[in-house]
């Protein structure tokens, strides 16, 4: 059921809210509890990756903050691959700039130390998938890449946030994905995600 206090910027959003399943109030409260729990976890870190493209992406920037938004890692990377003009138009990182910085391989030990036994929050599975691709290239082994990623617990905020917003997709029989504001700068995006989750609790 839709709350009378809710305001929606688009008629489509209001209609989706009216189509919510009866379980939405329970789902909404469950997400509140999830947000409170994750934001108080001292092991929490937040990760964002900027890439060469959305198709077959390599990392050009990785940002990592703690649960308070303090920077733990913020590096530009040489992807050893072409950065598409469309990607450069978003994040501003050019091929010439990338050629002057170290590749992902230079940062693997430091990232391993920062992520060890942490709870790593991302928005959607994209960032983790980019890291897995980079690690596969680094180790030349899918198993070693997965083992490296298994050092920490990965948490995707996309589905909980979609449930909290409660805009129902009748076609997909699920809550509709909600885009976050994005600056196309990794550390800023980590902080935006934290702010969003703080608004949930």
Order of alpha helices (4+ residues) and beta strands (2+ residues): alpha-alpha-beta-beta-beta-alpha-alpha-alpha-beta-alpha-alpha-beta-alpha-beta-beta-alpha
